[in-house]
Amino acid sequence: MSSLSPSFVVCNGEVIPPPTATISVLGSTLYGAFGVYESIQLWNGVVFHLDDHLERLLASARAIELPLAGDLAAHRGWVHQLIRAEGSPPDATIRLFSVGPDAGTPPRSFIWLEALHPPTAQMNREGVGAVSYGGERALPTVKSLNTLVNTLARRAAQAAGAHEGLLIDKTGHVREGASSTFYAVQNGQLLIPPAEDILEGVTLQIVLRLAEEAGIPVRRVALPLTQCQQWDEAFLTSTSRHILPLVRLDGAVLGDGTPGPITHTLSRRFETYFAAATGRSYCENP
């Protein structure tokens, strides 16, 4: 799917046309980035791990003392209200954008569909590249609207012809991707940055469970960029990527330059789980 124009937006349970889903420039939401968001996969008519995404939305809102327009059950109902309004919705990304009271308006949650951009079979088969970018999110564990550093990292990656930008903190450690979670593999162990340093993705929680089931040891440890040549494998995860091999960083090959066995094992297990949960295999995955 290359493009998708939403027919409707649901705002606090009201179905509205997209042009009316607006935020005022006169309040503090925009320049204060006072809001939280989620990206959720709609595949084969199934909303994948909806409640886990909504739990994270609520947790992010609590962390910044952002009042929401409704609880988990209300947001779940609004998501399904949007799907019903769309009739026969395509495979898509569900965007959920929540802002607090501002400029005389109450808290609002906007929900709409955007195009889904899965990795191609070639990207999964051969892996992708990334560039490092100096910067870190102000509140790493909160999925807030303050995504300027993510945007700049993504732009740096695009300028370099790479797939993703990796955020490098002031001590030189890899934190996460601009829109992904980062993992390294070394000596048979799966290495993930400490929980307090990154956004704990819904996909990450699935990967941790699959690694345990496969007998793959996991360590939560800071990952110095200077030690990247010691990594045997690396990969990225996100809602749309699932598990995507990372084989180059700043132009240098990681490991032997091909997706490694642990990446393959976890990817196969993830896709088996995803297909069972949604009733259809993910498009173009090998």
PyMOL commands that set and color helices and strands:
alter all, ss='L'
color gray80, all
select helices_A, chain A and resi 18-20+29-32+50-63+72-86+121-126+148-159+195-197+202-214+225-230+261-278
alter helices_A, ss='H'
color red, helices_A
select strands_A, chain A and resi 9-11+14-16+35-43+46-47+92-99+108-114+128-134+164-168+173-177+181-186+189-192+218-220+223-224+233-238+242-249+252-253
alter strands_A, ss='S'
color yellow, strands_A
deselect
rebuild
show_as cartoon
